[in-house]
Amino acid sequence: MSREMHCPLCDGPGGDFHRDRRRPYLRCGRCLLVWVPPAFLLAPEREKAEYDLHQNRPDDPAYRGFLGRLAGPLLQRLAAGCSGLEFGCGPGPALAAMLREAGHRVSLYDPFYFPNPGALEVCYDFITATEVVEHLHRPGAELERLWALLRPGGTLGIMTKLVRDREAFATWHYKNDPTHVCFFSRDTWNWWAQCHGATAVFPENDVILLRKNAAT
């Protein structure tokens, strides 16, 4: 089996799932991740050019309302004065601002806008990744790195739209963004949580909270 047929999350076997006029999509037979073959991944400069088109300001009430779907359930689970990381925060780290306003300390990391390697060398009580995991070329390695930075009992908060089934995927607008290359389902997150001894909850549509076992 060629490397492009191996899942970038779990290295499991992939098979054809869907094809449109832009690119093909494969699905893993083990974790059910759907992904785009490596030949269709954008070069970094093209990827950043797409991100530069986004207009997400930290003071935009609508954007804050969108992020509140993750911030609300996460804040309910945090003790006072926790330390966290906003991973893949983009040029306007609105979620970090919201969490800081709630009394928490938040570091930033983004490979294009906040390339701060020191932020990936300390441990945190929580880590957030909003509209990030669908962009990852190597989601397995990146999630392992984030999980290793999370203290026992900590929470990894994810926001990404979830795959439902093949029929819905065929007309799904989310797959049309050329920077979206990995697509998770609830089954994928439950599989990942089970492999890592984590607890997965889905408090809102497209929001996933993964709690690290306190004994880890």
VOPAGU-2260 file (C-alpha; in pm, 1 decimal, decimal comma):
REM VOPAGU-2260
SITE   aa  ch    i         X         Y         Z
SITE  MET   A    0       0,0       0,0       0,0
SITE  SER   A    1     140,2     342,8     -94,5
SITE  ARG   A    2     206,5     594,3     181,0
SITE  GLU   A    3     -73,3     820,6      59,0
SITE  MET   A    4    -316,9     539,6     142,6
SITE  HIS   A    5    -202,9     533,3     506,5
SITE  CYS   A    6    -404,9     741,5     751,9
SITE  PRO   A    7    -218,2    1051,3     877,9
SITE  LEU   A    8    -387,3    1014,3    1217,1
SITE  CYS   A    9    -335,9     647,0    1302,6
SITE  ASP   A   10    -140,7     501,5    1005,4
SITE  GLY   A   11    -430,1     266,8     935,6
SITE  PRO   A   12    -537,9     151,8     589,0
SITE  GLY   A   13    -727,8     398,7     373,4
SITE  GLY   A   14    -982,5     350,1      98,5
SITE  ASP   A   15   -1172,2     566,4    -147,8
SITE  PHE   A   16   -1445,7     772,7      16,3
SITE  HIS   A   17   -1535,1    1055,1    -223,2
SITE  ARG   A   18   -1400,5    1245,5    -523,0
SITE  ASP   A   19   -1496,9    1587,5    -656,1
SITE  ARG   A   20   -1356,6    1808,7    -930,6
SITE  ARG   A   21   -1088,4    1939,3    -694,0
SITE  ARG   A   22    -941,6    1628,7    -531,6
SITE  PRO   A   23   -1005,8    1277,1    -395,7
SITE  TYR   A   24   -1077,9    1192,7     -31,2
SITE  LEU   A   25    -981,7     875,2     152,8
SITE  ARG   A   26   -1124,6     724,5     471,0
SITE  CYS   A   27    -937,5     518,4     726,8
SITE  GLY   A   28   -1064,9     169,6     798,0
SITE  ARG   A   29    -944,5     195,0    1159,9
SITE  CYS   A   30   -1020,8     543,4    1300,5
SITE  LEU   A   31   -1257,1     663,4    1021,7
SITE  LEU   A   32   -1067,1     986,8     958,7
SITE  VAL   A   33   -1130,7    1127,6     611,0
SITE  TRP   A   34    -829,0    1292,8     450,6
SITE  VAL   A   35    -686,1    1439,1     131,3
SITE  PRO   A   36    -388,1    1255,8     -25,5
SITE  PRO   A   37     -48,1    1427,1      16,2
SITE  ALA   A   38     -25,6    1522,2    -352,0
SITE  PHE   A   39    -313,5    1766,3    -298,1
SITE  LEU   A   40    -173,9    1946,0       8,9
SITE  LEU   A   41     -92,4    2314,9     -39,7
SITE  ALA   A   42     259,5    2451,5     -11,3
SITE  PRO   A   43     307,7    2673,6     297,8
SITE  GLU   A   44     302,7    3000,8     101,8
SITE  ARG   A   45     -25,4    2912,8     -69,7
SITE  GLU   A   46    -171,6    2795,5     258,7
SITE  LYS   A   47     -85,1    3122,4     432,6
SITE  ALA   A   48    -228,4    3322,6     141,4
SITE  GLU   A   49    -563,5    3154,3     207,7
SITE  TYR   A   50    -544,1    3232,3     580,2
SITE  ASP   A   51    -459,5    3595,4     508,8
SITE  LEU   A   52    -805,0    3628,2     350,3
SITE  HIS   A   53    -976,6    3557,1     682,9
SITE  GLN   A   54   -1112,7    3854,2     876,1
SITE  ASN   A   55   -1146,4    3734,9    1235,3
SITE  ARG   A   56   -1102,4    4022,4    1480,6
SITE  PRO   A   57   -1081,0    3971,7    1858,7
SITE  ASP   A   58   -1336,4    4249,5    1914,5
SITE  ASP   A   59   -1596,1    4115,1    1667,8
SITE  PRO   A   60   -1908,1    4019,4    1870,6
SITE  ALA   A   61   -2021,9    3765,9    1610,7
SITE  TYR   A   62   -1683,6    3593,2    1609,9
SITE  ARG   A   63   -1679,1    3591,2    1989,7
SITE  GLY   A   64   -2023,3    3436,2    1986,8
SITE  PHE   A   65   -1897,8    3162,7    1755,3
SITE  LEU   A   66   -1598,1    3091,7    1979,8
SITE  GLY   A   67   -1823,3    3096,6    2285,0
SITE  ARG   A   68   -1950,7    2754,4    2183,5
SITE  LEU   A   69   -1612,1    2622,3    2295,6
SITE  ALA   A   70   -1522,3    2884,3    2556,5
SITE  GLY   A   71   -1843,3    2838,2    2756,5
SITE  PRO   A   72   -1819,2    2461,9    2818,9
SITE  LEU   A   73   -1442,6    2484,8    2870,2
SITE  LEU   A   74   -1467,4    2760,9    3130,6
SITE  GLN   A   75   -1722,3    2557,2    3324,5
SITE  ARG   A   76   -1456,3    2288,3    3366,5
SITE  LEU   A   77   -1160,5    2508,1    3462,2
SITE  ALA   A   78   -1049,2    2601,2    3812,2
SITE  ALA   A   79    -952,0    2962,5    3876,1
SITE  GLY   A   80    -626,7    3093,2    3731,7
SITE  CYS   A   81    -538,1    2809,2    3497,6
SITE  SER   A   82    -268,3    2826,7    3232,0
SITE  GLY   A   83    -346,7    2740,6    2873,0
SITE  LEU   A   84    -232,7    2746,0    2513,7
SITE  GLU   A   85    -426,9    2863,5    2209,7
SITE  PHE   A   86    -278,1    2648,8    1935,3
SITE  GLY   A   87    -325,7    2772,2    1579,3
SITE  CYS   A   88    -461,1    3104,3    1702,0
SITE  GLY   A   89    -426,5    3289,3    1369,7
SITE  PRO   A   90    -353,1    3662,5    1342,2
SITE  GLY   A   91    -639,4    3763,4    1575,7
SITE  PRO   A   92    -636,6    3542,7    1888,0
SITE  ALA   A   93    -988,9    3617,1    2005,2
SITE  LEU   A   94   -1035,3    3302,7    2211,9
SITE  ALA   A   95    -720,9    3380,4    2411,4
SITE  ALA   A   96    -861,0    3725,6    2484,6
SITE  MET   A   97   -1187,9    3574,3    2607,1
SITE  LEU   A   98   -1012,7    3324,1    2832,6
SITE  ARG   A   99    -780,1    3590,8    2972,2
SITE  GLU   A  100   -1081,2    3807,5    3053,2
SITE  ALA   A  101   -1208,3    3511,3    3256,1
SITE  GLY   A  102    -888,4    3515,9    3463,9
SITE  HIS   A  103    -672,4    3254,6    3292,1
SITE  ARG   A  104    -320,7    3280,9    3152,0
SITE  VAL   A  105    -300,5    3195,4    2781,3
SITE  SER   A  106       4,5    3149,5    2559,9
SITE  LEU   A  107     -13,9    3163,1    2181,0
SITE  TYR   A  108     123,9    2946,3    1905,0
SITE  ASP   A  109      60,2    2956,8    1532,9
SITE  PRO   A  110     312,5    2838,3    1272,5
SITE  PHE   A  111     239,1    3138,1    1049,7
SITE  TYR   A  112     139,9    3423,3    1281,8
SITE  PHE   A  113     285,4    3338,4    1624,5
SITE  PRO   A  114     575,0    3095,9    1557,1
SITE  ASN   A  115     682,4    3081,0    1920,2
SITE  PRO   A  116     858,0    2746,7    1980,1
SITE  GLY   A  117     891,5    2822,3    2350,7
SITE  ALA   A  118     514,7    2789,7    2384,7
SITE  LEU   A  119     549,4    2422,3    2289,6
SITE  GLU   A  120     805,0    2349,0    2561,2
SITE  VAL   A  121     589,9    2392,9    2873,6
SITE  CYS   A  122     285,4    2214,8    3012,8
SITE  TYR   A  123     -68,4    2351,6    3043,5
SITE  ASP   A  124    -397,0    2295,4    3223,4
SITE  PHE   A  125    -586,1    2339,1    2896,7
SITE  ILE   A  126    -513,0    2366,8    2526,1
SITE  THR   A  127    -751,8    2493,7    2259,8
SITE  ALA   A  128    -751,6    2442,8    1884,8
SITE  THR   A  129   -1046,7    2613,2    1716,1
SITE  GLU   A  130   -1088,5    2547,2    1344,3
SITE  VAL   A  131    -734,9    2405,4    1338,1
SITE  VAL   A  132    -729,5    2025,2    1317,3
SITE  GLU   A  133    -890,3    2017,9     972,6
SITE  HIS   A  134    -581,1    2203,1     842,7
SITE  LEU   A  135    -319,7    1966,2     985,5
SITE  HIS   A  136    -106,7    1775,0     736,7
SITE  ARG   A  137      15,6    1540,6    1012,9
SITE  PRO   A  138    -273,7    1530,6    1262,4
SITE  GLY   A  139    -147,7    1224,2    1444,9
SITE  ALA   A  140     188,5    1379,3    1529,1
SITE  GLU   A  141      41,5    1721,2    1612,8
SITE  LEU   A  142    -224,3    1583,2    1845,2
SITE  GLU   A  143      34,0    1365,5    2020,1
SITE  ARG   A  144     251,0    1674,0    2072,1
SITE  LEU   A  145     -37,2    1871,8    2221,2
SITE  TRP   A  146    -145,3    1581,8    2440,5
SITE  ALA   A  147     207,7    1555,8    2581,4
SITE  LEU   A  148     191,4    1925,0    2680,4
SITE  LEU   A  149    -131,7    1875,9    2874,0
SITE  ARG   A  150    -109,2    1818,3    3249,0
SITE  PRO   A  151    -292,8    1520,4    3401,4
SITE  GLY   A  152    -655,7    1617,5    3447,3
SITE  GLY   A  153    -623,6    1886,1    3178,5
SITE  THR   A  154    -854,8    1947,3    2884,1
SITE  LEU   A  155    -791,1    1968,2    2511,7
SITE  GLY   A  156   -1068,4    2173,5    2352,8
SITE  ILE   A  157   -1131,0    2126,3    1980,9
SITE  MET   A  158   -1367,8    2298,8    1742,9
SITE  THR   A  159   -1407,3    2150,0    1394,2
SITE  LYS   A  160   -1703,8    2049,6    1181,5
SITE  LEU   A  161   -1770,8    1677,0    1193,0
SITE  VAL   A  162   -1825,0    1425,9     914,5
SITE  ARG   A  163   -2165,6    1261,4     926,8
SITE  ASP   A  164   -2180,1    1018,4     633,3
SITE  ARG   A  165   -2079,4     976,9     269,9
SITE  GLU   A  166   -2400,3    1128,4     132,8
SITE  ALA   A  167   -2373,6    1445,1     343,1
SITE  PHE   A  168   -2002,7    1474,1     265,5
SITE  ALA   A  169   -2072,3    1489,3    -109,0
SITE  THR   A  170   -2249,8    1826,3     -75,4
SITE  TRP   A  171   -2061,7    1953,8     231,1
SITE  HIS   A  172   -1926,8    2308,4     190,6
SITE  TYR   A  173   -1659,1    2245,4     453,2
SITE  LYS   A  174   -1458,5    2018,4     225,8
SITE  ASN   A  175   -1435,1    2288,2     -43,0
SITE  ASP   A  176   -1177,9    2498,7     144,2
SITE  PRO   A  177    -842,2    2396,8      -9,9
SITE  THR   A  178    -672,1    2422,9     331,4
SITE  HIS   A  179    -915,4    2173,1     488,3
SITE  VAL   A  180    -742,4    1837,9     447,7
SITE  CYS   A  181    -851,0    1623,1     747,7
SITE  PHE   A  182   -1209,9    1559,3     849,7
SITE  PHE   A  183   -1302,3    1402,6    1181,9
SITE  SER   A  184   -1624,6    1240,0    1297,8
SITE  ARG   A  185   -1755,5    1166,2    1646,3
SITE  ASP   A  186   -1642,6     809,6    1594,5
SITE  THR   A  187   -1290,7     930,6    1514,9
SITE  TRP   A  188   -1271,4    1137,9    1833,1
SITE  ASN   A  189   -1413,7     855,7    2043,5
SITE  TRP   A  190   -1153,4     620,6    1894,4
SITE  TRP   A  191    -875,0     870,1    1971,2
SITE  ALA   A  192    -996,8     922,8    2326,5
SITE  GLN   A  193   -1013,2     549,3    2391,9
SITE  CYS   A  194    -656,6     505,1    2263,7
SITE  HIS   A  195    -532,0     777,5    2499,2
SITE  GLY   A  196    -731,8     690,4    2808,8
SITE  ALA   A  197    -921,5    1015,9    2770,8
SITE  THR   A  198   -1283,4    1115,2    2821,0
SITE  ALA   A  199   -1449,9    1272,7    2516,6
SITE  VAL   A  200   -1760,1    1491,1    2547,0
SITE  PHE   A  201   -1943,9    1686,9    2278,5
SITE  PRO   A  202   -2110,4    1980,0    2457,2
SITE  GLU   A  203   -2203,0    2168,2    2136,7
SITE  ASN   A  204   -2220,9    2088,7    1768,0
SITE  ASP   A  205   -1865,5    2060,3    1633,2
SITE  VAL   A  206   -1711,2    2106,6    1980,6
SITE  ILE   A  207   -1505,2    1831,1    2140,5
SITE  LEU   A  208   -1356,0    1836,2    2490,3
SITE  LEU   A  209   -1095,4    1569,1    2564,6
SITE  ARG   A  210   -1002,0    1531,5    2932,9
SITE  LYS   A  211    -670,5    1373,5    3017,1
SITE  ASN   A  212    -684,1    1106,7    3285,2
SITE  ALA   A  213    -572,6    1258,4    3616,7
SITE  ALA   A  214    -360,6     950,3    3684,8
SITE  THR   A  215    -167,6     983,8    3357,9
